[in-house]
């Protein structure tokens, strides 16, 4: 079983920045894609950003130009740098790791970290 541990959430004012971290209990090279999702109050969980093993990235339209996903393979950690935060970014942010192979599929979630954007 893989553990994903998120950190870095908190309360920030509109226009501020936060960096979320997701530390994996095994090499992130073993996953095809890692990503960040969020669940805003009263909403379904939605994709925020993903990064593939080849470092290709993908972002939700709502965060393009403001958020950056990156990875540190040596630390088995994925980051989400969030700038120009807006109240609409308030959510629980979840880290996700997926492996999709011919024989087996794996899908892991972290416990979530709260981000509140408010003045």
N, CA, C and O atoms as CSV, one atom per row, in Angstrom:
chain,resi,resn,atom,element,x,y,z
A,1,UNK,N,N,0.838,-1.189,0.000
A,1,UNK,CA,C,0.000,0.000,0.000
A,1,UNK,C,C,0.875,1.242,0.000
A,1,UNK,O,O,1.836,1.334,0.764
A,2,UNK,N,N,0.545,2.181,-0.846
A,2,UNK,CA,C,1.311,3.422,-0.963
A,2,UNK,C,C,0.657,4.496,-0.109
A,2,UNK,O,O,-0.565,4.641,-0.090
A,3,UNK,N,N,1.491,5.241,0.593
A,3,UNK,CA,C,0.996,6.379,1.365
A,3,UNK,C,C,1.359,7.668,0.640
A,3,UNK,O,O,2.494,7.849,0.200
A,4,UNK,N,N,0.384,8.555,0.524
A,4,UNK,CA,C,0.601,9.896,-0.011
A,4,UNK,C,C,0.263,10.880,1.103
A,4,UNK,O,O,-0.854,10.876,1.619
A,5,UNK,N,N,1.206,11.706,1.468
A,5,UNK,CA,C,1.008,12.629,2.580
A,5,UNK,C,C,1.120,14.057,2.061
A,5,UNK,O,O,2.184,14.492,1.619
A,6,UNK,N,N,0.002,14.780,2.124
A,6,UNK,CA,C,-0.018,16.168,1.682
A,6,UNK,C,C,0.304,17.097,2.849
A,6,UNK,O,O,0.055,16.773,4.010
A,7,UNK,N,N,0.853,18.237,2.519
A,7,UNK,CA,C,1.102,19.277,3.506
A,7,UNK,C,C,1.126,20.618,2.794
A,7,UNK,O,O,1.187,20.689,1.566
A,8,UNK,N,N,1.077,21.687,3.594
A,8,UNK,CA,C,1.220,23.025,3.020
A,8,UNK,C,C,-0.061,23.826,2.936
A,8,UNK,O,O,-0.031,24.998,2.561
A,9,UNK,N,N,-1.184,23.221,3.276
A,9,UNK,CA,C,-2.434,23.968,3.233
A,9,UNK,C,C,-2.517,24.974,4.365
A,9,UNK,O,O,-1.674,25.001,5.262
A,10,UNK,N,N,-3.562,25.811,4.303
A,10,UNK,CA,C,-3.745,26.794,5.354
A,10,UNK,C,C,-4.650,27.914,4.904
A,10,UNK,O,O,-5.348,27.811,3.895
A,11,UNK,N,N,-4.625,28.980,5.668
A,11,UNK,CA,C,-5.422,30.168,5.393
A,11,UNK,C,C,-4.540,31.218,4.724
A,11,UNK,O,O,-3.438,31.501,5.195
A,12,UNK,N,N,-5.023,31.786,3.638
A,12,UNK,CA,C,-4.248,32.796,2.925
A,12,UNK,C,C,-5.208,33.859,2.405
A,12,UNK,O,O,-6.370,33.572,2.117
A,13,UNK,N,N,-4.720,35.067,2.288
A,13,UNK,CA,C,-5.557,36.149,1.771
A,13,UNK,C,C,-5.640,36.089,0.253
A,13,UNK,O,O,-4.737,35.549,-0.386
A,14,UNK,N,N,-6.693,36.624,-0.334
A,14,UNK,CA,C,-6.769,36.692,-1.802
A,14,UNK,C,C,-5.535,37.379,-2.376
A,14,UNK,O,O,-5.062,38.390,-1.856
A,15,UNK,N,N,-5.031,36.804,-3.455
A,15,UNK,CA,C,-3.808,37.308,-4.064
A,15,UNK,C,C,-2.547,36.674,-3.524
A,15,UNK,O,O,-1.464,36.864,-4.079
A,16,UNK,N,N,-2.676,35.917,-2.442
A,16,UNK,CA,C,-1.516,35.287,-1.835
A,16,UNK,C,C,-1.113,33.998,-2.510
A,16,UNK,O,O,-1.687,33.596,-3.522
A,17,UNK,N,N,-0.100,33.348,-1.922
A,17,UNK,CA,C,0.459,32.122,-2.484
A,17,UNK,C,C,0.584,31.048,-1.415
A,17,UNK,O,O,0.742,31.334,-0.228
A,18,UNK,N,N,0.508,29.811,-1.868
A,18,UNK,CA,C,0.791,28.644,-1.035
A,18,UNK,C,C,1.480,27.608,-1.897
A,18,UNK,O,O,1.280,27.565,-3.111
A,19,UNK,N,N,2.294,26.769,-1.266
A,19,UNK,CA,C,2.860,25.625,-1.972
A,19,UNK,C,C,2.464,24.357,-1.233
A,19,UNK,O,O,2.779,24.173,-0.057
A,20,UNK,N,N,1.773,23.500,-1.946
A,20,UNK,CA,C,1.396,22.207,-1.405
A,20,UNK,C,C,2.451,21.168,-1.765
A,20,UNK,O,O,3.054,21.221,-2.837
A,21,UNK,N,N,2.661,20.235,-0.864
A,21,UNK,CA,C,3.602,19.130,-1.102
A,21,UNK,C,C,2.877,17.805,-0.928
A,21,UNK,O,O,1.964,17.680,-0.112
A,22,UNK,N,N,3.296,16.826,-1.705
A,22,UNK,CA,C,2.758,15.475,-1.600
A,22,UNK,C,C,3.937,14.520,-1.593
A,22,UNK,O,O,4.605,14.334,-2.610
A,23,UNK,N,N,4.187,13.919,-0.443
A,23,UNK,CA,C,5.293,12.982,-0.306
A,23,UNK,C,C,4.772,11.558,-0.434
A,23,UNK,O,O,3.840,11.162,0.266
A,24,UNK,N,N,5.381,10.791,-1.334
A,24,UNK,CA,C,4.968,9.403,-1.571
A,24,UNK,C,C,5.893,8.443,-0.833
A,24,UNK,O,O,7.069,8.731,-0.611
A,25,UNK,N,N,5.332,7.294,-0.458
A,25,UNK,CA,C,6.107,6.318,0.309
A,25,UNK,C,C,6.916,5.383,-0.586
A,25,UNK,O,O,7.634,4.516,-0.090
A,26,UNK,N,N,6.802,5.556,-1.897
A,26,UNK,CA,C,7.675,4.814,-2.798
A,26,UNK,C,C,8.016,5.714,-3.976
A,26,UNK,O,O,7.437,6.789,-4.132
A,27,UNK,N,N,8.944,5.278,-4.792
A,27,UNK,CA,C,9.428,6.095,-5.888
A,27,UNK,C,C,8.297,6.558,-6.795
A,27,UNK,O,O,7.471,5.758,-7.235
A,28,UNK,N,N,8.268,7.862,-7.071
A,28,UNK,CA,C,7.211,8.379,-7.942
A,28,UNK,C,C,7.458,8.011,-9.403
A,28,UNK,O,O,6.585,8.205,-10.249
A,29,UNK,N,N,8.633,7.484,-9.698
A,29,UNK,CA,C,8.876,6.955,-11.036
A,29,UNK,C,C,7.943,5.784,-11.337
A,29,UNK,O,O,7.682,5.475,-12.500
A,30,UNK,N,N,7.444,5.135,-10.290
A,30,UNK,CA,C,6.605,3.954,-10.483
A,30,UNK,C,C,5.183,4.307,-10.909
A,30,UNK,O,O,4.386,3.415,-11.199
A,31,UNK,N,N,4.861,5.592,-10.948
A,31,UNK,CA,C,3.519,6.013,-11.334
A,31,UNK,C,C,3.553,6.666,-12.717
A,31,UNK,O,O,4.491,7.393,-13.044
A,32,UNK,N,N,2.523,6.400,-13.525
A,32,UNK,CA,C,2.429,7.041,-14.826
A,32,UNK,C,C,2.117,8.528,-14.687
A,32,UNK,O,O,2.688,9.374,-15.375
A,33,UNK,N,N,1.192,8.812,-13.776
A,33,UNK,CA,C,0.733,10.185,-13.596
A,33,UNK,C,C,0.537,10.463,-12.115
A,33,UNK,O,O,0.013,9.630,-11.375
A,34,UNK,N,N,0.963,11.640,-11.700
A,34,UNK,CA,C,0.614,12.138,-10.374
A,34,UNK,C,C,-0.108,13.455,-10.551
A,34,UNK,O,O,0.122,14.190,-11.512
A,35,UNK,N,N,-0.989,13.740,-9.604
A,35,UNK,CA,C,-1.758,14.960,-9.791
A,35,UNK,C,C,-2.357,15.497,-8.519
A,35,UNK,O,O,-2.286,14.889,-7.450
A,36,UNK,N,N,-2.944,16.646,-8.675
A,36,UNK,CA,C,-3.673,17.315,-7.598
A,36,UNK,C,C,-5.122,17.487,-8.042
A,36,UNK,O,O,-5.407,17.895,-9.168
A,37,UNK,N,N,-6.014,17.165,-7.130
A,37,UNK,CA,C,-7.439,17.377,-7.318
A,37,UNK,C,C,-7.931,18.221,-6.146
A,37,UNK,O,O,-7.250,18.347,-5.128
A,38,UNK,N,N,-9.101,18.785,-6.301
A,38,UNK,CA,C,-9.667,19.536,-5.181
A,38,UNK,C,C,-11.178,19.322,-5.109
A,38,UNK,O,O,-11.836,19.011,-6.101
A,39,UNK,N,N,-11.690,19.499,-3.913
A,39,UNK,CA,C,-13.118,19.418,-3.709
A,39,UNK,C,C,-13.567,20.686,-3.000
A,39,UNK,O,O,-13.307,20.881,-1.813
A,40,UNK,N,N,-14.234,21.527,-3.739
A,40,UNK,CA,C,-14.725,22.771,-3.175
A,40,UNK,C,C,-16.021,22.499,-2.418
A,40,UNK,O,O,-16.702,21.514,-2.703
A,41,UNK,N,N,-16.376,23.355,-1.459
A,41,UNK,CA,C,-17.585,23.127,-0.656
A,41,UNK,C,C,-18.814,22.929,-1.543
A,41,UNK,O,O,-19.117,23.755,-2.405
A,42,UNK,N,N,-19.499,21.838,-1.317
A,42,UNK,CA,C,-20.720,21.555,-2.051
A,42,UNK,C,C,-20.526,21.085,-3.478
A,42,UNK,O,O,-21.492,20.940,-4.227
A,43,UNK,N,N,-19.263,20.842,-3.861
A,43,UNK,CA,C,-18.967,20.449,-5.245
A,43,UNK,C,C,-18.333,19.069,-5.284
A,43,UNK,O,O,-17.907,18.524,-4.266
A,44,UNK,N,N,-18.284,18.516,-6.506
A,44,UNK,CA,C,-17.602,17.239,-6.699
A,44,UNK,C,C,-16.086,17.476,-6.791
A,44,UNK,O,O,-15.626,18.589,-7.050
A,45,UNK,N,N,-15.334,16.403,-6.573
A,45,UNK,CA,C,-13.890,16.489,-6.711
A,45,UNK,C,C,-13.544,16.753,-8.173
A,45,UNK,O,O,-14.137,16.166,-9.078
A,46,UNK,N,N,-12.579,17.640,-8.392
A,46,UNK,CA,C,-12.221,18.020,-9.753
A,46,UNK,C,C,-10.711,18.047,-9.931
A,46,UNK,O,O,-9.955,18.248,-8.981
A,47,UNK,N,N,-10.298,17.842,-11.162
A,47,UNK,CA,C,-8.878,17.882,-11.491
A,47,UNK,C,C,-8.348,19.304,-11.395
A,47,UNK,O,O,-8.995,20.250,-11.846
A,48,UNK,N,N,-7.169,19.446,-10.806
A,48,UNK,CA,C,-6.476,20.732,-10.780
A,48,UNK,C,C,-5.288,20.693,-11.742
A,48,UNK,O,O,-5.172,21.536,-12.631
A,49,UNK,N,N,-4.413,19.716,-11.557
A,49,UNK,CA,C,-3.219,19.623,-12.394
A,49,UNK,C,C,-2.642,18.219,-12.309
A,49,UNK,O,O,-2.768,17.541,-11.289
A,50,UNK,N,N,-2.005,17.792,-13.397
A,50,UNK,CA,C,-1.318,16.506,-13.389
A,50,UNK,C,C,0.065,16.658,-13.991
A,50,UNK,O,O,0.328,17.574,-14.771
A,51,UNK,N,N,0.947,15.737,-13.612
A,51,UNK,CA,C,2.278,15.678,-14.189
A,51,UNK,C,C,2.598,14.218,-14.464
A,51,UNK,O,O,2.481,13.364,-13.585
A,52,UNK,N,N,3.003,13.947,-15.695
A,52,UNK,CA,C,3.301,12.579,-16.087
A,52,UNK,C,C,4.741,12.229,-15.754
A,52,UNK,O,O,5.544,13.088,-15.390
A,53,UNK,N,N,5.047,10.940,-15.889
A,53,UNK,CA,C,6.404,10.491,-15.574
A,53,UNK,C,C,7.427,11.153,-16.489
A,53,UNK,O,O,8.593,11.306,-16.126
A,54,UNK,N,N,6.974,11.547,-17.686
A,54,UNK,CA,C,7.869,12.256,-18.596
A,54,UNK,C,C,7.874,13.748,-18.391
A,54,UNK,O,O,8.469,14.489,-19.173
A,55,UNK,N,N,7.201,14.200,-17.320
A,55,UNK,CA,C,7.141,15.601,-16.903
A,55,UNK,C,C,6.170,16.455,-17.711
A,55,UNK,O,O,6.129,17.671,-17.526
A,56,UNK,N,N,5.388,15.850,-18.600
A,56,UNK,CA,C,4.319,16.624,-19.258
A,56,UNK,C,C,3.278,17.027,-18.221
A,56,UNK,O,O,2.937,16.246,-17.332
A,57,UNK,N,N,2.785,18.238,-18.342
A,57,UNK,CA,C,1.827,18.747,-17.364
A,57,UNK,C,C,0.490,19.087,-18.026
A,57,UNK,O,O,0.402,19.325,-19.230
A,58,UNK,N,N,-0.541,19.099,-17.187
A,58,UNK,CA,C,-1.882,19.427,-17.651
A,58,UNK,C,C,-2.579,20.188,-16.530
A,58,UNK,O,O,-2.438,19.845,-15.356
A,59,UNK,N,N,-3.339,21.234,-16.903
A,59,UNK,CA,C,-3.980,22.072,-15.892
A,59,UNK,C,C,-5.455,22.292,-16.230
A,59,UNK,O,O,-5.851,22.331,-17.395
A,60,UNK,N,N,-6.245,22.434,-15.177
A,60,UNK,CA,C,-7.616,22.894,-15.362
A,60,UNK,C,C,-7.581,24.335,-15.854
A,60,UNK,O,O,-6.697,25.103,-15.473
A,61,UNK,N,N,-8.534,24.700,-16.694
A,61,UNK,CA,C,-8.557,26.061,-17.238
A,61,UNK,C,C,-8.599,27.113,-16.133
A,61,UNK,O,O,-8.036,28.197,-16.280
A,62,UNK,N,N,-9.263,26.790,-15.037
A,62,UNK,CA,C,-9.457,27.772,-13.959
A,62,UNK,C,C,-8.165,28.120,-13.231
A,62,UNK,O,O,-8.106,29.131,-12.531
A,63,UNK,N,N,-7.127,27.296,-13.386
A,63,UNK,CA,C,-5.884,27.554,-12.646
A,63,UNK,C,C,-4.701,27.839,-13.569
A,63,UNK,O,O,-3.610,28.156,-13.094
A,64,UNK,N,N,-4.904,27.730,-14.873
A,64,UNK,CA,C,-3.801,27.964,-15.814
A,64,UNK,C,C,-3.233,29.362,-15.621
A,64,UNK,O,O,-3.968,30.342,-15.505
A,65,UNK,N,N,-1.910,29.429,-15.591
A,65,UNK,CA,C,-1.234,30.709,-15.411
A,65,UNK,C,C,-1.074,31.117,-13.960
A,65,UNK,O,O,-0.344,32.061,-13.658
A,66,UNK,N,N,-1.753,30.412,-13.051
A,66,UNK,CA,C,-1.640,30.739,-11.627
A,66,UNK,C,C,-0.985,29.611,-10.831
A,66,UNK,O,O,-0.242,29.870,-9.885
A,67,UNK,N,N,-1.257,28.372,-11.206
A,67,UNK,CA,C,-0.737,27.209,-10.486
A,67,UNK,C,C,0.337,26.514,-11.321
A,67,UNK,O,O,0.281,26.503,-12.550
A,68,UNK,N,N,1.311,25.937,-10.627
A,68,UNK,CA,C,2.353,25.159,-11.300
A,68,UNK,C,C,2.584,23.864,-10.550
A,68,UNK,O,O,2.824,23.869,-9.343
A,69,UNK,N,N,2.509,22.751,-11.270
A,69,UNK,CA,C,2.801,21.453,-10.684
A,69,UNK,C,C,4.221,21.064,-11.057
A,69,UNK,O,O,4.667,21.301,-12.180
A,70,UNK,N,N,4.927,20.465,-10.107
A,70,UNK,CA,C,6.300,20.038,-10.369
A,70,UNK,C,C,6.590,18.801,-9.532
A,70,UNK,O,O,5.809,18.420,-8.660
A,71,UNK,N,N,7.728,18.187,-9.816
A,71,UNK,CA,C,8.086,16.975,-9.088
A,71,UNK,C,C,9.566,16.984,-8.756
A,71,UNK,O,O,10.381,17.504,-9.518
A,72,UNK,N,N,9.906,16.406,-7.619
A,72,UNK,CA,C,11.296,16.196,-7.223
A,72,UNK,C,C,11.457,14.690,-7.068
A,72,UNK,O,O,11.078,14.119,-6.045
A,73,UNK,N,N,12.017,14.056,-8.081
A,73,UNK,CA,C,12.107,12.597,-8.082
A,73,UNK,C,C,12.976,12.073,-6.945
A,73,UNK,O,O,12.705,11.008,-6.390
A,74,UNK,N,N,14.014,12.819,-6.603
A,74,UNK,CA,C,14.913,12.372,-5.537
A,74,UNK,C,C,14.209,12.337,-4.184
A,74,UNK,O,O,14.549,11.531,-3.317
A,75,UNK,N,N,13.223,13.221,-4.013
A,75,UNK,CA,C,12.498,13.288,-2.741
A,75,UNK,C,C,11.152,12.567,-2.805
A,75,UNK,O,O,10.411,12.543,-1.822
A,76,UNK,N,N,10.836,11.980,-3.961
A,76,UNK,CA,C,9.529,11.316,-4.143
A,76,UNK,C,C,8.389,12.242,-3.766
A,76,UNK,O,O,7.444,11.839,-3.088
A,77,UNK,N,N,8.483,13.469,-4.204
A,77,UNK,CA,C,7.529,14.500,-3.813
A,77,UNK,C,C,7.036,15.263,-5.039
A,77,UNK,O,O,7.796,15.560,-5.960
A,78,UNK,N,N,5.750,15.566,-5.020
A,78,UNK,CA,C,5.133,16.399,-6.041
A,78,UNK,C,C,4.630,17.669,-5.362
A,78,UNK,O,O,4.126,17.632,-4.239
A,79,UNK,N,N,4.775,18.783,-6.054
A,79,UNK,CA,C,4.400,20.075,-5.490
A,79,UNK,C,C,3.306,20.727,-6.328
A,79,UNK,O,O,3.141,20.444,-7.514
A,80,UNK,N,N,2.572,21.607,-5.667
A,80,UNK,CA,C,1.634,22.467,-6.380
A,80,UNK,C,C,1.856,23.881,-5.858
A,80,UNK,O,O,1.469,24.212,-4.737
A,81,UNK,N,N,2.480,24.706,-6.684
A,81,UNK,CA,C,2.677,26.109,-6.345
A,81,UNK,C,C,1.437,26.866,-6.783
A,81,UNK,O,O,1.072,26.845,-7.958
A,82,UNK,N,N,0.795,27.527,-5.848
A,82,UNK,CA,C,-0.447,28.242,-6.128
A,82,UNK,C,C,-0.233,29.727,-5.878
A,82,UNK,O,O,0.030,30.146,-4.751
A,83,UNK,N,N,-0.345,30.508,-6.924
A,83,UNK,CA,C,-0.187,31.963,-6.840
A,83,UNK,C,C,-1.500,32.649,-7.189
A,83,UNK,O,O,-2.410,32.039,-7.750
A,84,UNK,N,N,-1.577,33.921,-6.848
A,84,UNK,CA,C,-2.772,34.726,-7.156
A,84,UNK,C,C,-4.043,34.000,-6.723
A,84,UNK,O,O,-5.006,33.892,-7.482
A,85,UNK,N,N,-4.024,33.516,-5.513
A,85,UNK,CA,C,-5.160,32.719,-5.035
A,85,UNK,C,C,-6.413,33.566,-4.919
A,85,UNK,O,O,-6.369,34.752,-4.592
A,86,UNK,N,N,-7.526,32.915,-5.200
A,86,UNK,CA,C,-8.836,33.552,-5.189
A,86,UNK,C,C,-9.744,32.811,-4.208
A,86,UNK,O,O,-9.512,31.637,-3.919
A,87,UNK,N,N,-10.769,33.481,-3.697
A,87,UNK,CA,C,-11.690,32.770,-2.794
A,87,UNK,C,C,-12.259,31.495,-3.411
A,87,UNK,O,O,-12.548,30.537,-2.694
A,88,UNK,N,N,-12.420,31.474,-4.716
A,88,UNK,CA,C,-12.927,30.292,-5.399
A,88,UNK,C,C,-11.979,29.111,-5.379
A,88,UNK,O,O,-12.361,28.005,-5.761
A,89,UNK,N,N,-10.747,29.330,-4.940
A,89,UNK,CA,C,-9.786,28.229,-4.815
A,89,UNK,C,C,-9.908,27.517,-3.474
A,89,UNK,O,O,-9.246,26.506,-3.244
A,90,UNK,N,N,-10.750,28.040,-2.591
A,90,UNK,CA,C,-10.962,27.395,-1.300
A,90,UNK,C,C,-11.491,25.981,-1.508
A,90,UNK,O,O,-12.510,25.776,-2.167
A,91,UNK,N,N,-10.785,25.010,-0.939
A,91,UNK,CA,C,-11.133,23.615,-1.170
A,91,UNK,C,C,-10.238,22.722,-0.322
A,91,UNK,O,O,-9.270,23.172,0.292
A,92,UNK,N,N,-10.593,21.449,-0.309
A,92,UNK,CA,C,-9.659,20.430,0.183
A,92,UNK,C,C,-8.907,19.907,-1.035
A,92,UNK,O,O,-9.519,19.481,-2.015
A,93,UNK,N,N,-7.594,19.941,-0.971
A,93,UNK,CA,C,-6.746,19.524,-2.081
A,93,UNK,C,C,-6.201,18.136,-1.799
A,93,UNK,O,O,-5.673,17.863,-0.721
A,94,UNK,N,N,-6.340,17.261,-2.797
A,94,UNK,CA,C,-5.932,15.867,-2.665
A,94,UNK,C,C,-4.841,15.542,-3.670
A,94,UNK,O,O,-4.894,15.965,-4.825
A,95,UNK,N,N,-3.864,14.793,-3.219
A,95,UNK,CA,C,-2.825,14.270,-4.095
A,95,UNK,C,C,-3.274,12.914,-4.627
A,95,UNK,O,O,-3.924,12.146,-3.918
A,96,UNK,N,N,-2.928,12.627,-5.871
A,96,UNK,CA,C,-3.316,11.367,-6.500
A,96,UNK,C,C,-2.131,10.784,-7.246
A,96,UNK,O,O,-1.340,11.511,-7.845
A,97,UNK,N,N,-2.015,9.461,-7.203
A,97,UNK,CA,C,-0.970,8.757,-7.952
A,97,UNK,C,C,-1.588,7.585,-8.675
A,97,UNK,O,O,-2.312,6.786,-8.081
A,98,UNK,N,N,-1.300,7.482,-9.963
A,98,UNK,CA,C,-1.892,6.412,-10.772
A,98,UNK,C,C,-0.799,5.639,-11.507
A,98,UNK,O,O,0.152,6.213,-12.038
A,99,UNK,N,N,-0.969,4.315,-11.519
A,99,UNK,CA,C,-0.195,3.464,-12.405
A,99,UNK,C,C,-1.159,2.674,-13.273
A,99,UNK,O,O,-2.077,2.032,-12.762
A,100,UNK,N,N,-0.957,2.719,-14.565
A,100,UNK,CA,C,-1.816,1.984,-15.486
A,100,UNK,C,C,-0.938,1.098,-16.337
A,100,UNK,O,O,-0.188,1.577,-17.187
A,101,UNK,N,N,-1.036,-0.206,-16.104
A,101,UNK,CA,C,-0.238,-1.152,-16.868
A,101,UNK,C,C,-1.113,-2.184,-17.542
A,101,UNK,O,O,-2.337,-2.154,-17.416
A,102,UNK,N,N,-0.489,-3.086,-18.249
A,102,UNK,CA,C,-1.234,-4.121,-18.973
A,102,UNK,C,C,-1.940,-5.048,-17.995
A,102,UNK,O,O,-3.077,-5.461,-18.218
A,103,UNK,N,N,-1.241,-5.367,-16.901
A,103,UNK,CA,C,-1.775,-6.366,-15.970
A,103,UNK,C,C,-2.445,-5.736,-14.766
A,103,UNK,O,O,-3.478,-6.219,-14.302
A,104,UNK,N,N,-1.865,-4.664,-14.258
A,104,UNK,CA,C,-2.451,-4.104,-13.033
A,104,UNK,C,C,-2.633,-2.599,-13.153
A,104,UNK,O,O,-1.954,-1.905,-13.909
A,105,UNK,N,N,-3.583,-2.147,-12.367
A,105,UNK,CA,C,-3.877,-0.724,-12.249
A,105,UNK,C,C,-3.753,-0.352,-10.783
A,105,UNK,O,O,-4.140,-1.122,-9.903
A,106,UNK,N,N,-3.214,0.824,-10.525
A,106,UNK,CA,C,-3.134,1.302,-9.154
A,106,UNK,C,C,-3.625,2.745,-9.112
A,106,UNK,O,O,-3.407,3.519,-10.044
A,107,UNK,N,N,-4.283,3.083,-8.027
A,107,UNK,CA,C,-4.812,4.438,-7.872
A,107,UNK,C,C,-4.824,4.766,-6.388
A,107,UNK,O,O,-5.519,4.114,-5.610
A,108,UNK,N,N,-4.061,5.767,-6.000
A,108,UNK,CA,C,-3.927,6.116,-4.583
A,108,UNK,C,C,-4.283,7.574,-4.358
A,108,UNK,O,O,-4.065,8.429,-5.217
A,109,UNK,N,N,-4.841,7.838,-3.172
A,109,UNK,CA,C,-5.199,9.199,-2.771
A,109,UNK,C,C,-4.579,9.526,-1.423
A,109,UNK,O,O,-4.433,8.663,-0.558
A,110,UNK,N,N,-4.223,10.777,-1.268
A,110,UNK,CA,C,-3.824,11.260,0.041
A,110,UNK,C,C,-5.057,11.612,0.864
A,110,UNK,O,O,-6.192,11.473,0.408
A,111,UNK,N,N,-4.808,12.068,2.074
A,111,UNK,CA,C,-5.910,12.359,2.995
A,111,UNK,C,C,-6.488,13.751,2.774
A,111,UNK,O,O,-7.569,14.056,3.277
A,112,UNK,N,N,-5.796,14.586,2.039
A,112,UNK,CA,C,-6.282,15.927,1.740
A,112,UNK,C,C,-5.701,16.977,2.661
A,112,UNK,O,O,-5.391,16.707,3.821
A,113,UNK,N,N,-5.558,18.182,2.126
A,113,UNK,CA,C,-5.108,19.318,2.913
A,113,UNK,C,C,-6.017,20.502,2.589
A,113,UNK,O,O,-6.344,20.749,1.428
A,114,UNK,N,N,-6.418,21.226,3.624
A,114,UNK,CA,C,-7.384,22.301,3.456
A,114,UNK,C,C,-6.687,23.587,3.032
A,114,UNK,O,O,-5.652,23.960,3.583
A,115,UNK,N,N,-7.267,24.250,2.055
A,115,UNK,CA,C,-6.821,25.573,1.622
A,115,UNK,C,C,-8.023,26.513,1.720
A,115,UNK,O,O,-9.077,26.271,1.132
A,116,UNK,N,N,-7.832,27.582,2.475
A,116,UNK,CA,C,-8.887,28.589,2.616
A,116,UNK,C,C,-8.339,29.928,2.169
A,116,UNK,O,O,-7.328,30.403,2.686
A,117,UNK,N,N,-9.016,30.537,1.200
A,117,UNK,CA,C,-8.609,31.845,0.690
A,117,UNK,C,C,-9.670,32.850,1.125
A,117,UNK,O,O,-10.795,32.849,0.624
A,118,UNK,N,N,-9.290,33.692,2.053
A,118,UNK,CA,C,-10.257,34.630,2.621
A,118,UNK,C,C,-9.542,35.813,3.220
A,118,UNK,O,O,-8.424,35.690,3.720
A,119,UNK,N,N,-10.193,36.968,3.169
A,119,UNK,CA,C,-9.644,38.159,3.819
A,119,UNK,C,C,-10.208,38.295,5.227
A,119,UNK,O,O,-9.867,39.238,5.940
